[in-house]
Amino acid sequence: MGFSIALIVFSLLLMLLVLMHKGKGGGLSDMFGGGMQSSVGGSSVAERNLDRITVVVGLLWVACIVVVGLLIKLEG
């Protein structure tokens, strides 16, 4: 039960983090005007930290999926 709740929380958090990223161009963001901006410099510290947090939450999300899958398999 606890891992199912954690999976829901990590899913919502991951969705929020992905939506917070800036469009890099060449994808759907170009269709909606996201490609109009030009980034002269590299990525800022905030963007790099957001990338790191997104990767960590994504790995925790995958780990929760594996644990929930194992728990379901062992119960059945």
mmCIF file as gemmi writes it, N, C-alpha and C atoms, coordinates in Angstrom:
data_model
loop_
_atom_site.group_PDB
_atom_site.id
_atom_site.type_symbol
_atom_site.label_atom_id
_atom_site.label_alt_id
_atom_site.label_comp_id
_atom_site.label_asym_id
_atom_site.label_entity_id
_atom_site.label_seq_id
_atom_site.pdbx_PDB_ins_code
_atom_site.Cartn_x
_atom_site.Cartn_y
_atom_site.Cartn_z
_atom_site.occupancy
_atom_site.B_iso_or_equiv
_atom_site.pdbx_formal_charge
_atom_site.auth_seq_id
_atom_site.auth_asym_id
_atom_site.pdbx_PDB_model_num
ATOM 1 N N . MET Axp A 1 ? 0.822 -1.195 0 1 0 ? 1 A 1
ATOM 2 C CA . MET Axp A 1 ? 0 0 0 1 0 ? 1 A 1
ATOM 3 C C . MET Axp A 1 ? 0.873 1.268 0 1 0 ? 1 A 1
ATOM 4 N N . GLY Axp A 2 ? 1.941 1.241 0.808 1 0 ? 2 A 1
ATOM 5 C CA . GLY Axp A 2 ? 2.808 2.411 0.899 1 0 ? 2 A 1
ATOM 6 C C . GLY Axp A 2 ? 3.527 2.721 -0.397 1 0 ? 2 A 1
ATOM 7 N N . PHE Axp A 3 ? 3.946 1.651 -1.105 1 0 ? 3 A 1
ATOM 8 C CA . PHE Axp A 3 ? 4.643 1.873 -2.37 1 0 ? 3 A 1
ATOM 9 C C . PHE Axp A 3 ? 3.686 2.362 -3.448 1 0 ? 3 A 1
ATOM 10 N N . SER Axp A 4 ? 2.423 1.981 -3.362 1 0 ? 4 A 1
ATOM 11 C CA . SER Axp A 4 ? 1.437 2.476 -4.331 1 0 ? 4 A 1
ATOM 12 C C . SER Axp A 4 ? 1.22 3.974 -4.15 1 0 ? 4 A 1
ATOM 13 N N . ILE Axp A 5 ? 1.169 4.414 -2.907 1 0 ? 5 A 1
ATOM 14 C CA . ILE Axp A 5 ? 1.008 5.85 -2.641 1 0 ? 5 A 1
ATOM 15 C C . ILE Axp A 5 ? 2.255 6.596 -3.088 1 0 ? 5 A 1
ATOM 16 N N . ALA Axp A 6 ? 3.439 6.023 -2.806 1 0 ? 6 A 1
ATOM 17 C CA . ALA Axp A 6 ? 4.689 6.647 -3.247 1 0 ? 6 A 1
ATOM 18 C C . ALA Axp A 6 ? 4.737 6.735 -4.77 1 0 ? 6 A 1
ATOM 19 N N . LEU Axp A 7 ? 4.237 5.708 -5.45 1 0 ? 7 A 1
ATOM 20 C CA . LEU Axp A 7 ? 4.217 5.713 -6.914 1 0 ? 7 A 1
ATOM 21 C C . LEU Axp A 7 ? 3.331 6.835 -7.443 1 0 ? 7 A 1
ATOM 22 N N . ILE Axp A 8 ? 2.196 7.035 -6.817 1 0 ? 8 A 1
ATOM 23 C CA . ILE Axp A 8 ? 1.293 8.119 -7.236 1 0 ? 8 A 1
ATOM 24 C C . ILE Axp A 8 ? 1.957 9.474 -7.006 1 0 ? 8 A 1
ATOM 25 N N . VAL Axp A 9 ? 2.588 9.645 -5.846 1 0 ? 9 A 1
ATOM 26 C CA . VAL Axp A 9 ? 3.245 10.919 -5.526 1 0 ? 9 A 1
ATOM 27 C C . VAL Axp A 9 ? 4.39 11.178 -6.499 1 0 ? 9 A 1
ATOM 28 N N . PHE Axp A 10 ? 5.233 10.162 -6.748 1 0 ? 10 A 1
ATOM 29 C CA . PHE Axp A 10 ? 6.348 10.334 -7.681 1 0 ? 10 A 1
ATOM 30 C C . PHE Axp A 10 ? 5.854 10.588 -9.101 1 0 ? 10 A 1
ATOM 31 N N . SER Axp A 11 ? 4.736 9.968 -9.484 1 0 ? 11 A 1
ATOM 32 C CA . SER Axp A 11 ? 4.178 10.2 -10.825 1 0 ? 11 A 1
ATOM 33 C C . SER Axp A 11 ? 3.75 11.646 -10.99 1 0 ? 11 A 1
ATOM 34 N N . LEU Axp A 12 ? 3.043 12.179 -10.002 1 0 ? 12 A 1
ATOM 35 C CA . LEU Axp A 12 ? 2.596 13.573 -10.078 1 0 ? 12 A 1
ATOM 36 C C . LEU Axp A 12 ? 3.78 14.533 -10.041 1 0 ? 12 A 1
ATOM 37 N N . LEU Axp A 13 ? 4.766 14.234 -9.193 1 0 ? 13 A 1
ATOM 38 C CA . LEU Axp A 13 ? 5.945 15.081 -9.103 1 0 ? 13 A 1
ATOM 39 C C . LEU Axp A 13 ? 6.747 15.06 -10.404 1 0 ? 13 A 1
ATOM 40 N N . LEU Axp A 14 ? 6.879 13.879 -10.993 1 0 ? 14 A 1
ATOM 41 C CA . LEU Axp A 14 ? 7.611 13.763 -12.257 1 0 ? 14 A 1
ATOM 42 C C . LEU Axp A 14 ? 6.898 14.524 -13.375 1 0 ? 14 A 1
ATOM 43 N N . MET Axp A 15 ? 5.588 14.435 -13.405 1 0 ? 15 A 1
ATOM 44 C CA . MET Axp A 15 ? 4.822 15.163 -14.415 1 0 ? 15 A 1
ATOM 45 C C . MET Axp A 15 ? 5.03 16.674 -14.252 1 0 ? 15 A 1
ATOM 46 N N . LEU Axp A 16 ? 4.998 17.148 -13.019 1 0 ? 16 A 1
ATOM 47 C CA . LEU Axp A 16 ? 5.201 18.568 -12.766 1 0 ? 16 A 1
ATOM 48 C C . LEU Axp A 16 ? 6.61 19.007 -13.164 1 0 ? 16 A 1
ATOM 49 N N . LEU Axp A 17 ? 7.607 18.197 -12.824 1 0 ? 17 A 1
ATOM 50 C CA . LEU Axp A 17 ? 8.989 18.547 -13.16 1 0 ? 17 A 1
ATOM 51 C C . LEU Axp A 17 ? 9.218 18.577 -14.663 1 0 ? 17 A 1
ATOM 52 N N . VAL Axp A 18 ? 8.645 17.624 -15.386 1 0 ? 18 A 1
ATOM 53 C CA . VAL Axp A 18 ? 8.81 17.598 -16.844 1 0 ? 18 A 1
ATOM 54 C C . VAL Axp A 18 ? 8.153 18.82 -17.478 1 0 ? 18 A 1
ATOM 55 N N . LEU Axp A 19 ? 7 19.204 -16.954 1 0 ? 19 A 1
ATOM 56 C CA . LEU Axp A 19 ? 6.318 20.378 -17.516 1 0 ? 19 A 1
ATOM 57 C C . LEU Axp A 19 ? 7.045 21.686 -17.198 1 0 ? 19 A 1
ATOM 58 N N . MET Axp A 20 ? 7.878 21.685 -16.172 1 0 ? 20 A 1
ATOM 59 C CA . MET Axp A 20 ? 8.624 22.895 -15.82 1 0 ? 20 A 1
ATOM 60 C C . MET Axp A 20 ? 9.821 23.139 -16.737 1 0 ? 20 A 1
ATOM 61 N N . HIS Axp A 21 ? 10.257 22.137 -17.486 1 0 ? 21 A 1
ATOM 62 C CA . HIS Axp A 21 ? 11.409 22.292 -18.371 1 0 ? 21 A 1
ATOM 63 C C . HIS Axp A 21 ? 11.08 23.214 -19.535 1 0 ? 21 A 1
ATOM 64 N N . LYS Axp A 22 ? 12.099 23.936 -19.976 1 0 ? 22 A 1
ATOM 65 C CA . LYS Axp A 22 ? 11.938 24.767 -21.168 1 0 ? 22 A 1
ATOM 66 C C . LYS Axp A 22 ? 12.04 23.891 -22.395 1 0 ? 22 A 1
ATOM 67 N N . GLY Axp A 23 ? 11.314 24.266 -23.441 1 0 ? 23 A 1
ATOM 68 C CA . GLY Axp A 23 ? 11.401 23.538 -24.696 1 0 ? 23 A 1
ATOM 69 C C . GLY Axp A 23 ? 12.749 23.764 -25.349 1 0 ? 23 A 1
ATOM 70 N N . LYS Axp A 24 ? 13.364 22.712 -25.852 1 0 ? 24 A 1
ATOM 71 C CA . LYS Axp A 24 ? 14.681 22.822 -26.486 1 0 ? 24 A 1
ATOM 72 C C . LYS Axp A 24 ? 14.567 23.05 -27.991 1 0 ? 24 A 1
ATOM 73 N N . GLY Axp A 25 ? 13.37 22.971 -28.527 1 0 ? 25 A 1
ATOM 74 C CA . GLY Axp A 25 ? 13.184 23.175 -29.947 1 0 ? 25 A 1
ATOM 75 C C . GLY Axp A 25 ? 13.146 21.857 -30.703 1 0 ? 25 A 1
ATOM 76 N N . GLY Axp A 26 ? 12.523 21.878 -31.847 1 0 ? 26 A 1
ATOM 77 C CA . GLY Axp A 26 ? 12.462 20.696 -32.683 1 0 ? 26 A 1
ATOM 78 C C . GLY Axp A 26 ? 11.36 19.73 -32.303 1 0 ? 26 A 1
ATOM 79 N N . GLY Axp A 27 ? 10.547 20.073 -31.334 1 0 ? 27 A 1
ATOM 80 C CA . GLY Axp A 27 ? 9.484 19.17 -30.911 1 0 ? 27 A 1
ATOM 81 C C . GLY Axp A 27 ? 8.148 19.874 -30.935 1 0 ? 27 A 1
ATOM 82 N N . LEU Axp A 28 ? 7.27 19.436 -30.085 1 0 ? 28 A 1
ATOM 83 C CA . LEU Axp A 28 ? 5.948 20.037 -30.02 1 0 ? 28 A 1
ATOM 84 C C . LEU Axp A 28 ? 5.99 21.473 -29.514 1 0 ? 28 A 1
ATOM 85 N N . SER Axp A 29 ? 7.04 21.823 -28.767 1 0 ? 29 A 1
ATOM 86 C CA . SER Axp A 29 ? 7.121 23.19 -28.256 1 0 ? 29 A 1
ATOM 87 C C . SER Axp A 29 ? 7.242 24.203 -29.395 1 0 ? 29 A 1
ATOM 88 N N . ASP Axp A 30 ? 7.811 23.805 -30.526 1 0 ? 30 A 1
ATOM 89 C CA . ASP Axp A 30 ? 7.901 24.706 -31.683 1 0 ? 30 A 1
ATOM 90 C C . ASP Axp A 30 ? 6.527 25.031 -32.252 1 0 ? 30 A 1
ATOM 91 N N . MET Axp A 31 ? 5.624 24.081 -32.196 1 0 ? 31 A 1
ATOM 92 C CA . MET Axp A 31 ? 4.292 24.301 -32.747 1 0 ? 31 A 1
ATOM 93 C C . MET Axp A 31 ? 3.533 25.371 -31.976 1 0 ? 31 A 1
ATOM 94 N N . PHE Axp A 32 ? 3.838 25.505 -30.701 1 0 ? 32 A 1
ATOM 95 C CA . PHE Axp A 32 ? 3.11 26.44 -29.852 1 0 ? 32 A 1
ATOM 96 C C . PHE Axp A 32 ? 3.916 27.686 -29.52 1 0 ? 32 A 1
ATOM 97 N N . GLY Axp A 33 ? 4.956 27.965 -30.283 1 0 ? 33 A 1
ATOM 98 C CA . GLY Axp A 33 ? 5.726 29.185 -30.094 1 0 ? 33 A 1
ATOM 99 C C . GLY Axp A 33 ? 6.904 29.046 -29.161 1 0 ? 33 A 1
ATOM 100 N N . GLY Axp A 34 ? 7.201 27.865 -28.693 1 0 ? 34 A 1
ATOM 101 C CA . GLY Axp A 34 ? 8.317 27.676 -27.781 1 0 ? 34 A 1
ATOM 102 C C . GLY Axp A 34 ? 9.662 27.79 -28.465 1 0 ? 34 A 1
ATOM 103 N N . GLY Axp A 35 ? 9.705 27.618 -29.769 1 0 ? 35 A 1
ATOM 104 C CA . GLY Axp A 35 ? 10.97 27.677 -30.488 1 0 ? 35 A 1
ATOM 105 C C . GLY Axp A 35 ? 11.385 29.075 -30.869 1 0 ? 35 A 1
ATOM 106 N N . MET Axp A 36 ? 10.59 30.077 -30.527 1 0 ? 36 A 1
ATOM 107 C CA . MET Axp A 36 ? 10.896 31.448 -30.884 1 0 ? 36 A 1
ATOM 108 C C . MET Axp A 36 ? 12.053 32.012 -30.075 1 0 ? 36 A 1
ATOM 109 N N . GLN Axp A 37 ? 12.3 31.448 -28.899 1 0 ? 37 A 1
ATOM 110 C CA . GLN Axp A 37 ? 13.336 31.965 -28.033 1 0 ? 37 A 1
ATOM 111 C C . GLN Axp A 37 ? 14.684 31.402 -28.458 1 0 ? 37 A 1
ATOM 112 N N . SER Axp A 38 ? 15.705 32.231 -28.335 1 0 ? 38 A 1
ATOM 113 C CA . SER Axp A 38 ? 17.05 31.741 -28.634 1 0 ? 38 A 1
ATOM 114 C C . SER Axp A 38 ? 17.878 31.824 -27.363 1 0 ? 38 A 1
ATOM 115 N N . SER Axp A 39 ? 18.519 30.74 -27.041 1 0 ? 39 A 1
ATOM 116 C CA . SER Axp A 39 ? 19.359 30.749 -25.843 1 0 ? 39 A 1
ATOM 117 C C . SER Axp A 39 ? 20.804 30.989 -26.275 1 0 ? 39 A 1
ATOM 118 N N . VAL Axp A 40 ? 21.324 32.153 -25.915 1 0 ? 40 A 1
ATOM 119 C CA . VAL Axp A 40 ? 22.676 32.513 -26.308 1 0 ? 40 A 1
ATOM 120 C C . VAL Axp A 40 ? 23.689 31.763 -25.453 1 0 ? 40 A 1
ATOM 121 N N . GLY Axp A 41 ? 23.468 31.75 -24.144 1 0 ? 41 A 1
ATOM 122 C CA . GLY Axp A 41 ? 24.39 31.077 -23.242 1 0 ? 41 A 1
ATOM 123 C C . GLY Axp A 41 ? 23.98 29.629 -23.054 1 0 ? 41 A 1
ATOM 124 N N . GLY Axp A 42 ? 24.722 28.968 -22.178 1 0 ? 42 A 1
ATOM 125 C CA . GLY Axp A 42 ? 24.392 27.591 -21.851 1 0 ? 42 A 1
ATOM 126 C C . GLY Axp A 42 ? 23.209 27.553 -20.893 1 0 ? 42 A 1
ATOM 127 N N . SER Axp A 43 ? 22.98 26.391 -20.357 1 0 ? 43 A 1
ATOM 128 C CA . SER Axp A 43 ? 21.879 26.273 -19.423 1 0 ? 43 A 1
ATOM 129 C C . SER Axp A 43 ? 22.282 26.864 -18.08 1 0 ? 43 A 1
ATOM 130 N N . SER Axp A 44 ? 21.317 27.454 -17.418 1 0 ? 44 A 1
ATOM 131 C CA . SER Axp A 44 ? 21.603 28.101 -16.146 1 0 ? 44 A 1
ATOM 132 C C . SER Axp A 44 ? 21.695 27.061 -15.036 1 0 ? 44 A 1
ATOM 133 N N . VAL Axp A 45 ? 22.097 27.52 -13.877 1 0 ? 45 A 1
ATOM 134 C CA . VAL Axp A 45 ? 22.228 26.631 -12.726 1 0 ? 45 A 1
ATOM 135 C C . VAL Axp A 45 ? 20.867 26.062 -12.35 1 0 ? 45 A 1
ATOM 136 N N . ALA Axp A 46 ? 19.835 26.889 -12.435 1 0 ? 46 A 1
ATOM 137 C CA . ALA Axp A 46 ? 18.494 26.423 -12.091 1 0 ? 46 A 1
ATOM 138 C C . ALA Axp A 46 ? 18.038 25.31 -13.037 1 0 ? 46 A 1
ATOM 139 N N . GLU Axp A 47 ? 18.344 25.444 -14.322 1 0 ? 47 A 1
ATOM 140 C CA . GLU Axp A 47 ? 17.963 24.415 -15.295 1 0 ? 47 A 1
ATOM 141 C C . GLU Axp A 47 ? 18.721 23.12 -15.054 1 0 ? 47 A 1
ATOM 142 N N . ARG Axp A 48 ? 20.009 23.225 -14.724 1 0 ? 48 A 1
ATOM 143 C CA . ARG Axp A 48 ? 20.794 22.02 -14.44 1 0 ? 48 A 1
ATOM 144 C C . ARG Axp A 48 ? 20.288 21.327 -13.185 1 0 ? 48 A 1
ATOM 145 N N . ASN Axp A 49 ? 19.958 22.118 -12.163 1 0 ? 49 A 1
ATOM 146 C CA . ASN Axp A 49 ? 19.404 21.523 -10.944 1 0 ? 49 A 1
ATOM 147 C C . ASN Axp A 49 ? 18.052 20.872 -11.211 1 0 ? 49 A 1
ATOM 148 N N . LEU Axp A 50 ? 17.238 21.501 -12.046 1 0 ? 50 A 1
ATOM 149 C CA . LEU Axp A 50 ? 15.947 20.923 -12.409 1 0 ? 50 A 1
ATOM 150 C C . LEU Axp A 50 ? 16.143 19.61 -13.157 1 0 ? 50 A 1
ATOM 151 N N . ASP Axp A 51 ? 17.151 19.561 -14.023 1 0 ? 51 A 1
ATOM 152 C CA . ASP Axp A 51 ? 17.473 18.318 -14.734 1 0 ? 51 A 1
ATOM 153 C C . ASP Axp A 51 ? 17.873 17.217 -13.755 1 0 ? 51 A 1
ATOM 154 N N . ARG Axp A 52 ? 18.725 17.57 -12.799 1 0 ? 52 A 1
ATOM 155 C CA . ARG Axp A 52 ? 19.176 16.575 -11.82 1 0 ? 52 A 1
ATOM 156 C C . ARG Axp A 52 ? 18.02 16.064 -10.97 1 0 ? 52 A 1
ATOM 157 N N . ILE Axp A 53 ? 17.188 16.975 -10.509 1 0 ? 53 A 1
ATOM 158 C CA . ILE Axp A 53 ? 16.039 16.574 -9.682 1 0 ? 53 A 1
ATOM 159 C C . ILE Axp A 53 ? 15.101 15.685 -10.487 1 0 ? 53 A 1
ATOM 160 N N . THR Axp A 54 ? 14.891 16.017 -11.757 1 0 ? 54 A 1
ATOM 161 C CA . THR Axp A 54 ? 14.019 15.215 -12.612 1 0 ? 54 A 1
ATOM 162 C C . THR Axp A 54 ? 14.567 13.81 -12.789 1 0 ? 54 A 1
ATOM 163 N N . VAL Axp A 55 ? 15.881 13.685 -12.979 1 0 ? 55 A 1
ATOM 164 C CA . VAL Axp A 55 ? 16.49 12.36 -13.14 1 0 ? 55 A 1
ATOM 165 C C . VAL Axp A 55 ? 16.345 11.542 -11.862 1 0 ? 55 A 1
ATOM 166 N N . VAL Axp A 56 ? 16.581 12.158 -10.705 1 0 ? 56 A 1
ATOM 167 C CA . VAL Axp A 56 ? 16.474 11.445 -9.428 1 0 ? 56 A 1
ATOM 168 C C . VAL Axp A 56 ? 15.041 10.987 -9.189 1 0 ? 56 A 1
ATOM 169 N N . VAL Axp A 57 ? 14.077 11.867 -9.419 1 0 ? 57 A 1
ATOM 170 C CA . VAL Axp A 57 ? 12.669 11.498 -9.231 1 0 ? 57 A 1
ATOM 171 C C . VAL Axp A 57 ? 12.273 10.416 -10.232 1 0 ? 57 A 1
ATOM 172 N N . GLY Axp A 58 ? 12.784 10.487 -11.444 1 0 ? 58 A 1
ATOM 173 C CA . GLY Axp A 58 ? 12.5 9.455 -12.443 1 0 ? 58 A 1
ATOM 174 C C . GLY Axp A 58 ? 13.038 8.094 -12.023 1 0 ? 58 A 1
ATOM 175 N N . LEU Axp A 59 ? 14.246 8.076 -11.456 1 0 ? 59 A 1
ATOM 176 C CA . LEU Axp A 59 ? 14.814 6.814 -10.982 1 0 ? 59 A 1
ATOM 177 C C . LEU Axp A 59 ? 14.027 6.257 -9.795 1 0 ? 59 A 1
ATOM 178 N N . LEU Axp A 60 ? 13.596 7.134 -8.894 1 0 ? 60 A 1
ATOM 179 C CA . LEU Axp A 60 ? 12.762 6.688 -7.773 1 0 ? 60 A 1
ATOM 180 C C . LEU Axp A 60 ? 11.421 6.148 -8.264 1 0 ? 60 A 1
ATOM 181 N N . TRP Axp A 61 ? 10.885 6.772 -9.315 1 0 ? 61 A 1
ATOM 182 C CA . TRP Axp A 61 ? 9.622 6.332 -9.908 1 0 ? 61 A 1
ATOM 183 C C . TRP Axp A 61 ? 9.759 4.922 -10.489 1 0 ? 61 A 1
ATOM 184 N N . VAL Axp A 62 ? 10.86 4.701 -11.206 1 0 ? 62 A 1
ATOM 185 C CA . VAL Axp A 62 ? 11.115 3.377 -11.785 1 0 ? 62 A 1
ATOM 186 C C . VAL Axp A 62 ? 11.306 2.345 -10.678 1 0 ? 62 A 1
ATOM 187 N N . ALA Axp A 63 ? 12.027 2.711 -9.616 1 0 ? 63 A 1
ATOM 188 C CA . ALA Axp A 63 ? 12.234 1.79 -8.502 1 0 ? 63 A 1
ATOM 189 C C . ALA Axp A 63 ? 10.903 1.422 -7.839 1 0 ? 63 A 1
ATOM 190 N N . CYS Axp A 64 ? 10.018 2.394 -7.685 1 0 ? 64 A 1
ATOM 191 C CA . CYS Axp A 64 ? 8.695 2.118 -7.101 1 0 ? 64 A 1
ATOM 192 C C . CYS Axp A 64 ? 7.89 1.176 -7.993 1 0 ? 64 A 1
ATOM 193 N N . ILE Axp A 65 ? 7.984 1.359 -9.307 1 0 ? 65 A 1
ATOM 194 C CA . ILE Axp A 65 ? 7.265 0.469 -10.225 1 0 ? 65 A 1
ATOM 195 C C . ILE Axp A 65 ? 7.773 -0.96 -10.085 1 0 ? 65 A 1
ATOM 196 N N . VAL Axp A 66 ? 9.093 -1.12 -9.983 1 0 ? 66 A 1
ATOM 197 C CA . VAL Axp A 66 ? 9.676 -2.461 -9.831 1 0 ? 66 A 1
ATOM 198 C C . VAL Axp A 66 ? 9.216 -3.092 -8.523 1 0 ? 66 A 1
ATOM 199 N N . VAL Axp A 67 ? 9.253 -2.331 -7.423 1 0 ? 67 A 1
ATOM 200 C CA . VAL Axp A 67 ? 8.846 -2.863 -6.122 1 0 ? 67 A 1
ATOM 201 C C . VAL Axp A 67 ? 7.367 -3.233 -6.118 1 0 ? 67 A 1
ATOM 202 N N . VAL Axp A 68 ? 6.526 -2.37 -6.669 1 0 ? 68 A 1
ATOM 203 C CA . VAL Axp A 68 ? 5.084 -2.679 -6.715 1 0 ? 68 A 1
ATOM 204 C C . VAL Axp A 68 ? 4.849 -3.932 -7.577 1 0 ? 68 A 1
ATOM 205 N N . GLY Axp A 69 ? 5.561 -4.043 -8.683 1 0 ? 69 A 1
ATOM 206 C CA . GLY Axp A 69 ? 5.43 -5.232 -9.527 1 0 ? 69 A 1
ATOM 207 C C . GLY Axp A 69 ? 5.846 -6.493 -8.818 1 0 ? 69 A 1
ATOM 208 N N . LEU Axp A 70 ? 6.948 -6.424 -8.066 1 0 ? 70 A 1
ATOM 209 C CA . LEU Axp A 70 ? 7.396 -7.597 -7.305 1 0 ? 70 A 1
ATOM 210 C C . LEU Axp A 70 ? 6.401 -7.955 -6.2 1 0 ? 70 A 1
ATOM 211 N N . LEU Axp A 71 ? 5.865 -6.952 -5.536 1 0 ? 71 A 1
ATOM 212 C CA . LEU Axp A 71 ? 4.89 -7.211 -4.469 1 0 ? 71 A 1
ATOM 213 C C . LEU Axp A 71 ? 3.623 -7.871 -5.034 1 0 ? 71 A 1
ATOM 214 N N . ILE Axp A 72 ? 3.18 -7.402 -6.182 1 0 ? 72 A 1
ATOM 215 C CA . ILE Axp A 72 ? 1.996 -8.002 -6.81 1 0 ? 72 A 1
ATOM 216 C C . ILE Axp A 72 ? 2.276 -9.444 -7.224 1 0 ? 72 A 1
ATOM 217 N N . LYS Axp A 73 ? 3.482 -9.675 -7.75 1 0 ? 73 A 1
ATOM 218 C CA . LYS Axp A 73 ? 3.842 -11.029 -8.183 1 0 ? 73 A 1
ATOM 219 C C . LYS Axp A 73 ? 3.942 -11.988 -6.996 1 0 ? 73 A 1
ATOM 220 N N . LEU Axp A 74 ? 4.506 -11.527 -5.886 1 0 ? 74 A 1
ATOM 221 C CA . LEU Axp A 74 ? 4.667 -12.37 -4.716 1 0 ? 74 A 1
ATOM 222 C C . LEU Axp A 74 ? 3.343 -12.641 -3.991 1 0 ? 74 A 1
ATOM 223 N N . GLU Axp A 75 ? 2.407 -11.698 -4.068 1 0 ? 75 A 1
ATOM 224 C CA . GLU Axp A 75 ? 1.105 -11.888 -3.423 1 0 ? 75 A 1
ATOM 225 C C . GLU Axp A 75 ? 0.231 -12.851 -4.224 1 0 ? 75 A 1
ATOM 226 N N . GLY Axp A 76 ? 0.397 -12.848 -5.537 1 0 ? 76 A 1
ATOM 227 C CA . GLY Axp A 76 ? -0.47 -13.648 -6.388 1 0 ? 76 A 1
ATOM 228 C C . GLY Axp A 76 ? -0.029 -15.014 -6.605 1 0 ? 76 A 1
